[in-house]
Amino acid sequence: MHKLEPEDFERLVSLKPTERPKVVPKSVDRRIYAVHSRRTGNIYEVRLAVVDGQWFAGCNCMASGFAAKCYHLPAAALVNMGARHLRRYVAGLVPKPKPKRKRRTKKANA
């Protein structure tokens, strides 16, 4: 398992849109995701864990086998964070955004 750092997410964002992976949840409760690599077409399994507020992730790709961090890890972590926020929003734990007020426009005198 690798500790996720902010630099990992920056590297993911720097990828070309055609190279960004597609992430599909396998088990949201257990934090297991299938990450589809658009570059090679392979599917990798990513497991996430949170220990004392620190994010850790593991992948079954070749780079992860060599103790290197791959871009699959932050991709799955971003989807997990989004799913968590959505669950909290639906449960009412996150305040709903205030509606925007309409501005009055001054009418030109004719």
N, CA, C and O atoms as a GROMACS GRO file, in nm:
protein
  440
    1MET      N    1   0.085  -0.118   0.000
    1MET     CA    2   0.000   0.000   0.000
    1MET      C    3   0.090   0.124   0.000
    1MET      O    4   0.190   0.130   0.071
    2HIS      N    5   0.051   0.220  -0.080
    2HIS     CA    6   0.124   0.345  -0.092
    2HIS      C    7   0.044   0.458  -0.028
    2HIS      O    8  -0.079   0.462  -0.038
    3LYS      N    9   0.114   0.550   0.036
    3LYS     CA   10   0.048   0.667   0.092
    3LYS      C   11   0.025   0.767  -0.022
    3LYS      O   12   0.116   0.796  -0.099
    4LEU      N   13  -0.098   0.819  -0.031
    4LEU     CA   14  -0.130   0.915  -0.136
    4LEU      C   15  -0.091   1.056  -0.093
    4LEU      O   16  -0.124   1.100   0.017
    5GLU      N   17  -0.020   1.125  -0.180
    5GLU     CA   18   0.027   1.261  -0.157
    5GLU      C   19  -0.040   1.355  -0.257
    5GLU      O   20  -0.088   1.309  -0.361
    6PRO      N   21  -0.044   1.486  -0.230
    6PRO     CA   22  -0.102   1.581  -0.327
    6PRO      C   23  -0.036   1.576  -0.465
    6PRO      O   24  -0.102   1.602  -0.565
    7GLU      N   25   0.092   1.544  -0.471
    7GLU     CA   26   0.162   1.537  -0.600
    7GLU      C   27   0.103   1.428  -0.689
    7GLU      O   28   0.104   1.441  -0.812
    8ASP      N   29   0.052   1.320  -0.628
    8ASP     CA   30  -0.007   1.212  -0.705
    8ASP      C   31  -0.131   1.260  -0.781
    8ASP      O   32  -0.154   1.222  -0.896
    9PHE      N   33  -0.210   1.345  -0.716
    9PHE     CA   34  -0.330   1.397  -0.781
    9PHE      C   35  -0.294   1.496  -0.890
    9PHE      O   36  -0.362   1.502  -0.993
   10GLU      N   37  -0.187   1.574  -0.869
   10GLU     CA   38  -0.143   1.669  -0.971
   10GLU      C   39  -0.096   1.596  -1.096
   10GLU      O   40  -0.120   1.641  -1.208
   11ARG      N   41  -0.030   1.482  -1.077
   11ARG     CA   42   0.016   1.404  -1.192
   11ARG      C   43  -0.102   1.348  -1.270
   11ARG      O   44  -0.097   1.340  -1.393
   12LEU      N   45  -0.207   1.308  -1.200
   12LEU     CA   46  -0.326   1.255  -1.267
   12LEU      C   47  -0.393   1.364  -1.350
   12LEU      O   48  -0.436   1.338  -1.463
   13VAL      N   49  -0.402   1.484  -1.297
   13VAL     CA   50  -0.466   1.594  -1.369
   13VAL      C   51  -0.384   1.634  -1.491
   13VAL      O   52  -0.439   1.681  -1.590
   14SER      N   53  -0.252   1.616  -1.486
   14SER     CA   54  -0.167   1.656  -1.597
   14SER      C   55  -0.176   1.561  -1.717
   14SER      O   56  -0.124   1.592  -1.824
   15LEU      N   57  -0.240   1.445  -1.700
   15LEU     CA   58  -0.255   1.352  -1.812
   15LEU      C   59  -0.347   1.411  -1.918
   15LEU      O   60  -0.435   1.492  -1.888
   16LYS      N   61  -0.326   1.371  -2.042
   16LYS     CA   62  -0.415   1.413  -2.149
   16LYS      C   63  -0.553   1.353  -2.123
   16LYS      O   64  -0.564   1.245  -2.066
   17PRO      N   65  -0.659   1.422  -2.165
   17PRO     CA   66  -0.794   1.368  -2.141
   17PRO      C   67  -0.815   1.229  -2.202
   17PRO      O   68  -0.894   1.150  -2.149
   18THR      N   69  -0.746   1.200  -2.311
   18THR     CA   70  -0.762   1.067  -2.372
   18THR      C   71  -0.689   0.958  -2.296
   18THR      O   72  -0.713   0.840  -2.319
   19GLU      N   73  -0.598   0.997  -2.204
   19GLU     CA   74  -0.522   0.900  -2.126
   19GLU      C   75  -0.576   0.882  -1.985
   19GLU      O   76  -0.531   0.793  -1.913
   20ARG      N   77  -0.671   0.965  -1.945
   20ARG     CA   78  -0.722   0.954  -1.808
   20ARG      C   79  -0.802   0.825  -1.792
   20ARG      O   80  -0.879   0.788  -1.881
   21PRO      N   81  -0.783   0.756  -1.681
   21PRO     CA   82  -0.849   0.627  -1.664
   21PRO      C   83  -0.997   0.640  -1.632
   21PRO      O   84  -1.043   0.742  -1.581
   22LYS      N   85  -1.070   0.534  -1.662
   22LYS     CA   86  -1.212   0.526  -1.627
   22LYS      C   87  -1.221   0.440  -1.501
   22LYS      O   88  -1.164   0.331  -1.495
   23VAL      N   89  -1.292   0.490  -1.400
   23VAL     CA   90  -1.300   0.422  -1.271
   23VAL      C   91  -1.442   0.373  -1.250
   23VAL      O   92  -1.538   0.449  -1.264
   24VAL      N   93  -1.454   0.244  -1.215
   24VAL     CA   94  -1.585   0.183  -1.189
   24VAL      C   95  -1.582   0.123  -1.049
   24VAL      O   96  -1.492   0.044  -1.018
   25PRO      N   97  -1.678   0.158  -0.962
   25PRO     CA   98  -1.679   0.100  -0.828
   25PRO      C   99  -1.716  -0.048  -0.831
   25PRO      O  100  -1.812  -0.087  -0.897
   26LYS      N  101  -1.639  -0.130  -0.761
   26LYS     CA  102  -1.674  -0.270  -0.743
   26LYS      C  103  -1.744  -0.289  -0.609
   26LYS      O  104  -1.844  -0.360  -0.600
   27SER      N  105  -1.690  -0.224  -0.506
   27SER     CA  106  -1.750  -0.227  -0.373
   27SER      C  107  -1.716  -0.094  -0.304
   27SER      O  108  -1.605  -0.076  -0.255
   28VAL      N  109  -1.813  -0.003  -0.302
   28VAL     CA  110  -1.789   0.129  -0.244
   28VAL      C  111  -1.767   0.117  -0.093
   28VAL      O  112  -1.682   0.187  -0.038
   29ASP      N  113  -1.842   0.030  -0.027
   29ASP     CA  114  -1.828   0.016   0.118
   29ASP      C  115  -1.690  -0.036   0.157
   29ASP      O  116  -1.635   0.005   0.259
   30ARG      N  117  -1.635  -0.126   0.076
   30ARG     CA  118  -1.502  -0.181   0.106
   30ARG      C  119  -1.391  -0.105   0.033
   30ARG      O  120  -1.274  -0.140   0.045
   31ARG      N  121  -1.429  -0.001  -0.044
   31ARG     CA  122  -1.334   0.085  -0.116
   31ARG      C  123  -1.249   0.007  -0.216
   31ARG      O  124  -1.127   0.016  -0.217
   32ILE      N  125  -1.318  -0.069  -0.300
   32ILE     CA  126  -1.251  -0.144  -0.406
   32ILE      C  127  -1.304  -0.092  -0.539
   32ILE      O  128  -1.425  -0.083  -0.560
   33TYR      N  129  -1.211  -0.056  -0.630
   33TYR     CA  130  -1.248   0.003  -0.758
   33TYR      C  131  -1.176  -0.066  -0.872
   33TYR      O  132  -1.062  -0.111  -0.856
   34ALA      N  133  -1.243  -0.075  -0.987
   34ALA     CA  134  -1.180  -0.125  -1.109
   34ALA      C  135  -1.142  -0.003  -1.192
   34ALA      O  136  -1.227   0.081  -1.222
   35VAL      N  137  -1.016   0.007  -1.228
   35VAL     CA  138  -0.966   0.121  -1.305
   35VAL      C  139  -0.929   0.070  -1.444
   35VAL      O  140  -0.844  -0.017  -1.459
   36HIS      N  141  -0.994   0.127  -1.546
   36HIS     CA  142  -0.971   0.089  -1.685
   36HIS      C  143  -0.868   0.184  -1.745
   36HIS      O  144  -0.891   0.305  -1.752
   37SER      N  145  -0.757   0.130  -1.786
   37SER     CA  146  -0.653   0.212  -1.848
   37SER      C  147  -0.688   0.234  -1.994
   37SER      O  148  -0.702   0.138  -2.070
   38ARG      N  149  -0.704   0.359  -2.034
   38ARG     CA  150  -0.736   0.389  -2.174
   38ARG      C  151  -0.614   0.374  -2.263
   38ARG      O  152  -0.626   0.356  -2.384
   39ARG      N  153  -0.498   0.382  -2.203
   39ARG     CA  154  -0.375   0.371  -2.281
   39ARG      C  155  -0.352   0.227  -2.327
   39ARG      O  156  -0.321   0.203  -2.444
   40THR      N  157  -0.367   0.130  -2.236
   40THR     CA  158  -0.340  -0.010  -2.269
   40THR      C  159  -0.466  -0.094  -2.281
   40THR      O  160  -0.462  -0.202  -2.341
   41GLY      N  161  -0.578  -0.048  -2.226
   41GLY     CA  162  -0.700  -0.126  -2.229
   41GLY      C  163  -0.711  -0.226  -2.115
   41GLY      O  164  -0.810  -0.300  -2.108
   42ASN      N  165  -0.614  -0.230  -2.027
   42ASN     CA  166  -0.616  -0.324  -1.915
   42ASN      C  167  -0.706  -0.272  -1.803
   42ASN      O  168  -0.734  -0.153  -1.793
   43ILE      N  169  -0.750  -0.365  -1.718
   43ILE     CA  170  -0.831  -0.331  -1.602
   43ILE      C  171  -0.753  -0.369  -1.477
   43ILE      O  172  -0.704  -0.482  -1.464
   44TYR      N  173  -0.741  -0.273  -1.385
   44TYR     CA  174  -0.666  -0.295  -1.262
   44TYR      C  175  -0.759  -0.277  -1.142
   44TYR      O  176  -0.853  -0.197  -1.147
   45GLU      N  177  -0.731  -0.351  -1.037
   45GLU     CA  178  -0.810  -0.339  -0.914
   45GLU      C  179  -0.734  -0.255  -0.813
   45GLU      O  180  -0.617  -0.281  -0.783
   46VAL      N  181  -0.802  -0.152  -0.762
   46VAL     CA  182  -0.741  -0.062  -0.664
   46VAL      C  183  -0.817  -0.074  -0.533
   46VAL      O  184  -0.940  -0.069  -0.530
   47ARG      N  185  -0.743  -0.090  -0.425
   47ARG     CA  186  -0.802  -0.095  -0.291
   47ARG      C  187  -0.754   0.027  -0.212
   47ARG      O  188  -0.636   0.061  -0.213
   48LEU      N  189  -0.848   0.091  -0.145
   48LEU     CA  190  -0.817   0.212  -0.067
   48LEU      C  191  -0.837   0.186   0.081
   48LEU      O  192  -0.920   0.103   0.120
   49ALA      N  193  -0.761   0.256   0.162
   49ALA     CA  194  -0.775   0.249   0.307
   49ALA      C  195  -0.742   0.386   0.366
   49ALA      O  196  -0.657   0.459   0.314
   50VAL      N  197  -0.809   0.419   0.475
   50VAL     CA  198  -0.782   0.544   0.546
   50VAL      C  199  -0.740   0.506   0.688
   50VAL      O  200  -0.815   0.442   0.761
   51VAL      N  201  -0.620   0.548   0.726
   51VAL     CA  202  -0.568   0.520   0.859
   51VAL      C  203  -0.525   0.652   0.922
   51VAL      O  204  -0.436   0.720   0.871
   52ASP      N  205  -0.589   0.688   1.030
   52ASP     CA  206  -0.560   0.813   1.101
   52ASP      C  207  -0.566   0.935   1.008
   52ASP      O  208  -0.483   1.025   1.018
   53GLY      N  209  -0.663   0.936   0.920
   53GLY     CA  210  -0.681   1.048   0.829
   53GLY      C  211  -0.587   1.048   0.708
   53GLY      O  212  -0.595   1.139   0.625
   54GLN      N  213  -0.500   0.950   0.697
   54GLN     CA  214  -0.407   0.939   0.584
   54GLN      C  215  -0.463   0.837   0.484
   54GLN      O  216  -0.510   0.730   0.523
   55TRP      N  217  -0.457   0.871   0.355
   55TRP     CA  218  -0.506   0.783   0.250
   55TRP      C  219  -0.394   0.690   0.204
   55TRP      O  220  -0.282   0.733   0.179
   56PHE      N  221  -0.428   0.559   0.193
   56PHE     CA  222  -0.336   0.459   0.142
   56PHE      C  223  -0.408   0.382   0.032
   56PHE      O  224  -0.529   0.362   0.038
   57ALA      N  225  -0.332   0.339  -0.070
   57ALA     CA  226  -0.393   0.268  -0.181
   57ALA      C  227  -0.296   0.164  -0.235
   57ALA      O  228  -0.174   0.179  -0.228
   58GLY      N  229  -0.354   0.058  -0.290
   58GLY     CA  230  -0.275  -0.048  -0.353
   58GLY      C  231  -0.339  -0.087  -0.484
   58GLY      O  232  -0.462  -0.085  -0.498
   59CYS      N  233  -0.256  -0.124  -0.582
   59CYS     CA  234  -0.303  -0.157  -0.716
   59CYS      C  235  -0.233  -0.285  -0.760
   59CYS      O  236  -0.126  -0.318  -0.710
   60ASN      N  237  -0.294  -0.357  -0.855
   60ASN     CA  238  -0.232  -0.480  -0.903
   60ASN      C  239  -0.165  -0.462  -1.040
   60ASN      O  240  -0.149  -0.559  -1.114
   61CYS      N  241  -0.126  -0.337  -1.073
   61CYS     CA  242  -0.056  -0.314  -1.200
   61CYS      C  243   0.094  -0.341  -1.182
   61CYS      O  244   0.142  -0.362  -1.070
   62MET      N  245   0.166  -0.340  -1.294
   62MET     CA  246   0.310  -0.369  -1.288
   62MET      C  247   0.387  -0.263  -1.210
   62MET      O  248   0.478  -0.296  -1.134
   63ALA      N  249   0.351  -0.136  -1.227
   63ALA     CA  250   0.423  -0.028  -1.157
   63ALA      C  251   0.411  -0.044  -1.006
   63ALA      O  252   0.508  -0.024  -0.932
   64SER      N  253   0.292  -0.079  -0.961
   64SER     CA  254   0.272  -0.097  -0.817
   64SER      C  255   0.351  -0.217  -0.766
   64SER      O  256   0.393  -0.219  -0.650
   65GLY      N  257   0.370  -0.317  -0.851
   65GLY     CA  258   0.450  -0.433  -0.812
   65GLY      C  259   0.596  -0.399  -0.792
   65GLY      O  260   0.666  -0.469  -0.719
   66PHE      N  261   0.643  -0.294  -0.857
   66PHE     CA  262   0.782  -0.248  -0.842
   66PHE      C  263   0.794  -0.138  -0.737
   66PHE      O  264   0.894  -0.066  -0.735
   67ALA      N  265   0.697  -0.125  -0.651
   67ALA     CA  266   0.695  -0.026  -0.543
   67ALA      C  267   0.693   0.117  -0.595
   67ALA      O  268   0.739   0.209  -0.527
   68ALA      N  269   0.641   0.137  -0.715
   68ALA     CA  270   0.625   0.271  -0.771
   68ALA      C  271   0.477   0.308  -0.766
   68ALA      O  272   0.391   0.220  -0.768
   69LYS      N  273   0.449   0.437  -0.760
   69LYS     CA  274   0.310   0.482  -0.757
   69LYS      C  275   0.259   0.497  -0.899
   69LYS      O  276   0.324   0.558  -0.983
   70CYS      N  277   0.143   0.442  -0.925
   70CYS     CA  278   0.082   0.456  -1.057
   70CYS      C  279  -0.028   0.561  -1.051
   70CYS      O  280  -0.065   0.607  -0.943
   71TYR      N  281  -0.080   0.600  -1.166
   71TYR     CA  282  -0.186   0.701  -1.170
   71TYR      C  283  -0.324   0.641  -1.142
   71TYR      O  284  -0.422   0.715  -1.133
   72HIS      N  285  -0.332   0.509  -1.129
   72HIS     CA  286  -0.460   0.445  -1.098
   72HIS      C  287  -0.505   0.477  -0.955
   72HIS      O  288  -0.624   0.485  -0.927
   73LEU      N  289  -0.410   0.493  -0.865
   73LEU     CA  290  -0.440   0.514  -0.724
   73LEU      C  291  -0.516   0.645  -0.699
   73LEU      O  292  -0.623   0.641  -0.638
   74PRO      N  293  -0.464   0.761  -0.743
   74PRO     CA  294  -0.540   0.883  -0.718
   74PRO      C  295  -0.672   0.889  -0.796
   74PRO      O  296  -0.766   0.956  -0.752
   75ALA      N  297  -0.680   0.821  -0.910
   75ALA     CA  298  -0.806   0.820  -0.985
   75ALA      C  299  -0.916   0.753  -0.903
   75ALA      O  300  -1.027   0.805  -0.893
   76ALA      N  301  -0.885   0.639  -0.844
   76ALA     CA  302  -0.983   0.569  -0.760
   76ALA      C  303  -1.014   0.649  -0.634
   76ALA      O  304  -1.128   0.651  -0.588
   77ALA      N  305  -0.913   0.715  -0.578
   77ALA     CA  306  -0.935   0.794  -0.456
   77ALA      C  307  -1.029   0.911  -0.483
   77ALA      O  308  -1.113   0.943  -0.399
   78LEU      N  309  -1.016   0.976  -0.599
   78LEU     CA  310  -1.106   1.087  -0.632
   78LEU      C  311  -1.250   1.040  -0.645
   78LEU      O  312  -1.342   1.109  -0.600
   79VAL      N  313  -1.271   0.925  -0.707
   79VAL     CA  314  -1.407   0.872  -0.720
   79VAL      C  315  -1.463   0.837  -0.582
   79VAL      O  316  -1.580   0.859  -0.555
   80ASN      N  317  -1.378   0.781  -0.496
   80ASN     CA  318  -1.423   0.746  -0.361
   80ASN      C  319  -1.462   0.870  -0.282
   80ASN      O  320  -1.562   0.870  -0.212
   81MET      N  321  -1.382   0.977  -0.294
   81MET     CA  322  -1.414   1.101  -0.222
   81MET      C  323  -1.544   1.160  -0.273
   81MET      O  324  -1.625   1.211  -0.195
   82GLY      N  325  -1.566   1.155  -0.404
   82GLY     CA  326  -1.691   1.205  -0.461
   82GLY      C  327  -1.811   1.125  -0.415
   82GLY      O  328  -1.915   1.182  -0.384
   83ALA      N  329  -1.798   0.992  -0.412
   83ALA     CA  330  -1.908   0.906  -0.366
   83ALA      C  331  -1.937   0.931  -0.219
   83ALA      O  332  -2.054   0.931  -0.178
   84ARG      N  333  -1.835   0.952  -0.140
   84ARG     CA  334  -1.854   0.979   0.003
   84ARG      C  335  -1.927   1.111   0.024
   84ARG      O  336  -2.018   1.120   0.106
   85HIS      N  337  -1.886   1.214  -0.052
   85HIS     CA  338  -1.952   1.344  -0.040
   85HIS      C  339  -2.098   1.334  -0.082
   85HIS      O  340  -2.185   1.394  -0.019
   86LEU      N  341  -2.125   1.259  -0.188
   86LEU     CA  342  -2.263   1.244  -0.236
   86LEU      C  343  -2.348   1.172  -0.132
   86LEU      O  344  -2.462   1.211  -0.109
   87ARG      N  345  -2.294   1.066  -0.069
   87ARG     CA  346  -2.370   0.994   0.036
   87ARG      C  347  -2.400   1.087   0.154
   87ARG      O  348  -2.510   1.084   0.209
   88ARG      N  349  -2.302   1.169   0.193
   88ARG     CA  350  -2.323   1.261   0.305
   88ARG      C  351  -2.425   1.368   0.268
   88ARG      O  352  -2.505   1.410   0.352
   89TYR      N  353  -2.423   1.414   0.142
   89TYR     CA  354  -2.517   1.516   0.096
   89TYR      C  355  -2.661   1.462   0.098
   89TYR      O  356  -2.753   1.530   0.143
   90VAL      N  357  -2.679   1.339   0.049
   90VAL     CA  358  -2.811   1.277   0.047
   90VAL      C  359  -2.862   1.253   0.189
   90VAL      O  360  -2.981   1.265   0.215
   91ALA      N  361  -2.772   1.218   0.279
   91ALA     CA  362  -2.811   1.191   0.418
   91ALA      C  363  -2.838   1.320   0.496
   91ALA      O  364  -2.884   1.314   0.610
   92GLY      N  365  -2.809   1.435   0.437
   92GLY     CA  366  -2.833   1.562   0.504
   92GLY      C  367  -2.721   1.606   0.596
   92GLY      O  368  -2.740   1.698   0.676
   93LEU      N  369  -2.605   1.542   0.585
   93LEU     CA  370  -2.492   1.579   0.671
   93LEU      C  371  -2.414   1.696   0.616
   93LEU      O  372  -2.337   1.759   0.690
   94VAL      N  373  -2.432   1.727   0.490
   94VAL     CA  374  -2.365   1.840   0.426
   94VAL      C  375  -2.471   1.945   0.400
   94VAL      O  376  -2.576   1.912   0.344
   95PRO      N  377  -2.448   2.070   0.438
   95PRO     CA  378  -2.550   2.173   0.414
   95PRO      C  379  -2.575   2.193   0.265
   95PRO      O  380  -2.482   2.191   0.184
   96LYS      N  381  -2.701   2.211   0.231
   96LYS     CA  382  -2.738   2.232   0.092
   96LYS      C  383  -2.702   2.374   0.053
   96LYS      O  384  -2.711   2.466   0.134
   97PRO      N  385  -2.660   2.394  -0.073
   97PRO     CA  386  -2.623   2.528  -0.116
   97PRO      C  387  -2.743   2.621  -0.117
   97PRO      O  388  -2.855   2.579  -0.146
   98LYS      N  389  -2.718   2.748  -0.084
   98LYS     CA  390  -2.825   2.846  -0.084
   98LYS      C  391  -2.860   2.881  -0.228
   98LYS      O  392  -2.772   2.890  -0.313
   99PRO      N  393  -2.988   2.901  -0.256
   99PRO     CA  394  -3.025   2.940  -0.392
   99PRO      C  395  -2.973   3.080  -0.424
   99PRO      O  396  -2.967   3.166  -0.336
  100LYS      N  397  -2.937   3.100  -0.548
  100LYS     CA  398  -2.886   3.231  -0.589
  100LYS      C  399  -3.001   3.329  -0.598
  100LYS      O  400  -3.110   3.295  -0.646
  101ARG      N  401  -2.976   3.450  -0.552
  101ARG     CA  402  -3.077   3.554  -0.560
  101ARG      C  403  -3.073   3.617  -0.697
  101ARG      O  404  -2.966   3.637  -0.755
  102LYS      N  405  -3.189   3.648  -0.748
  102LYS     CA  406  -3.194   3.715  -0.877
  102LYS      C  407  -3.166   3.862  -0.856
  102LYS      O  408  -3.218   3.924  -0.763
  103ARG      N  409  -3.084   3.916  -0.942
  103ARG     CA  410  -3.052   4.058  -0.933
  103ARG      C  411  -3.158   4.138  -1.007
  103ARG      O  412  -3.208   4.098  -1.112
  104ARG      N  413  -3.189   4.248  -0.950
  104ARG     CA  414  -3.281   4.338  -1.019
  104ARG      C  415  -3.201   4.421  -1.117
  104ARG      O  416  -3.093   4.471  -1.084
  105THR      N  417  -3.253   4.434  -1.234
  105THR     CA  418  -3.187   4.518  -1.333
  105THR      C  419  -3.262   4.648  -1.347
  105THR      O  420  -3.385   4.652  -1.343
  106LYS      N  421  -3.188   4.751  -1.362
  106LYS     CA  422  -3.252   4.881  -1.380
  106LYS      C  423  -3.304   4.893  -1.523
  106LYS      O  424  -3.235   4.861  -1.620
  107LYS      N  425  -3.428   4.939  -1.532
  107LYS     CA  426  -3.486   4.957  -1.665
  107LYS      C  427  -3.446   5.093  -1.718
  107LYS      O  428  -3.448   5.193  -1.647
  108ALA      N  429  -3.409   5.094  -1.842
  108ALA     CA  430  -3.369   5.220  -1.906
  108ALA      C  431  -3.496   5.303  -1.933
  108ALA      O  432  -3.597   5.250  -1.978
  109ASN      N  433  -3.487   5.431  -1.904
  109ASN     CA  434  -3.602   5.519  -1.932
  109ASN      C  435  -3.610   5.542  -2.083
  109ASN      O  436  -3.512   5.574  -2.149
  110ALA      N  437  -3.731   5.523  -2.134
  110ALA     CA  438  -3.750   5.538  -2.278
  110ALA      C  439  -3.797   5.674  -2.315
  110ALA      O  440  -3.817   5.701  -2.434
   0.00000   0.00000   0.00000
